[in-house]
Every structure is written in structure tokens, then in C-alpha cells.
Amino acid sequence: MADGNAVQDARRDSRGEDRGRTGPATFLRQVVAELRKVVWPTQQQLVTYFFVVLVFVTVVMALVSVLDLAFGKLVFELFTGSNTQ
């Protein structure tokens, strides 16, 4: 399959018809139609999700900080060397 055929196949819908390009007005109408299908969270769900994400990010940030400190000390010890002769 040549590259040109792949591009043409991508422009065809499931019925095999050429969809072509849509105009800006059609695109905006389709965007609005899709946004109407979205199930928006309630305020309580939004607050809950916010705190879940906040706690998760804080825990990951603490974990990365501890690992950074540990690897930093390890590398420092490797390159400065301990003079235990």
C-alpha cells in the first residue's frame, strides 16, 4: 500500500464514502454536540477529585524528594570516597 492510498483510506468513513474536509461552522457544531454528551461532575465530585489528586501529587513529590536525597548522598559518597584505610 502506497502512502497516498493510506491517506485516502483515512479520509473514508465506515461506509467507504469520502468524507472530505469539514468547514469551520460544521466543526464548531460538532464540537458543541459532543460537549453536550459529556457527563459533567457535580461540585461534590469535583472537590473530592481535587483532594485525591492533591494528596497523590504530594505523596509522589515526597517520594521523589526522598529518592533524590538518597541518590544524591550515594553519588556524593561514591565520588568523594570515604577515607577508611
N, C-alpha and C positions, 0 to 999 in steps of 0.2 A: 504494500500500500504506500503510495507516494504521500509526501507531506501535504500536498494540495488536496488530496482526497480526504485526509484526516480532518482538515479544516472544514471542508464542505460537509462531511458527515456530522461534525459537531454542531452545525447550524440547522440540522434537520431534527424535527420533533419525532415522537414515537410513531407517528403515522407515516413518516418518510417525507413529509411536506417541508419545503424550505420556509423557515420562519423569517429569514431576513433580519433587518435591524428594526428596532422599535424607536419611535420618536420620543422626545423628552416628555411630552404630555402623557403618553401611554405609560412610560416608565414610572412617572410620578403616581399615576392612578394605580398601577400595580403595587407600588411601594405602600401606598395608603391602604389598599385592600389587604396586603399581608400584615400590616401593623394592626389592623382590626382583628385579625385572627389570634394575636398574641394574648396569652393569659397573663395579665399583669399581677404582680404580687400585692397583697394587702399591706397596709402600713405596718402591722404587727409582724408579718413575714419579713418585710424589708429590714426592720430593726433587728430581728433575730439573725438574719443572714449577715447583716453588718457586723454584729458582735462575734459571730462564728468566724468570719473572715479576719476580724481584728485579732482575735485570740490565736488563730492559726498563724498569722503573719508574725505575731510577737514570739510565739514558740519557735518558729523556724529561724527568726532573727537571732534569738538567744542561742539556738543550736549552732548556727553558723559562726556566731561570735566566739563560742567556746572552742569550736574546732579551729578557728583562726588563731586563737591564743595558744592552743596546744601545739599546732603545727609550727607556729612562729617560734615558740620556745624550743621545739625539737630541732628546727633548722638552725637556730642560734647556737644550740649546743653542738651540733654537728660541725659547723664552720668555725666556731671559736675553739672547740676542743676542750675537753676537761684535762687539766694537767695533774692527773693522779698517777704519778710514777713512783 
